[in-house]
């Protein structure tokens, strides 16, 4: 290999290795962030159950365990379409609960039922008689929402603006995920579970990037050695 070509090859290998190392460090940083978030979520999920009205109205309420006491308004219930549970298509029920003493309702994700087309169910069959439920607080996604053009009560992409437009009264800027038995059954709603607290693939990605950096450097060293032989 010509000296100029060799220098260019080594320079490229070193730059590639530096980029890989930087990406590996970035993945380790993501891992530390994920662990910190998991610790925060775990502390909130492990906290004592409180009434939804006692929580602050900001993001610090997310993942807090809450109790909702109110009356479900099934006339204004929404269906969240194309929800997958154990590989099967279905819908989630988004039901507003009217709470005594306030005109602001709280939206509750009551869970999932099977739907062959992912959007159609017999809503009257899946009503809860209980007026007290427990769950955790979730924030609306920061995206523009969408509903089916011919069925405005079927949500394809959840957002606060879509929910607010569908209600004849004010709706809280956060919703509650009702938790319970998540096993699929033909006679009851499959409740949702607590959010997973895994560490994701960041560590394995970091190892891969560091491995790529090592390969680049070892390969460059081998080529230099061969060129001098």
Secondary structure, DSSP 8 states (H G I E B T S, - for coil): --HHHHHHHHHHHHHHHHHHHHHHHHHHHHHHHHHHHHHHHHHHHTS--EEGGGS-SSGGGTT-EEEEESEEEEEEEEEEEEEEETTEEEEEEEEEEE-TT-S-EEEEEEEEEE-TTSS---GGGG----SEEEEEEEE--SS--EE-SS-TTEEEE--HHHHHHH-SS-EEEEEEEEBS----BTTB-B-B-------TTHHHHHHHHHHHHHHHHHHHHHHHHHHH-
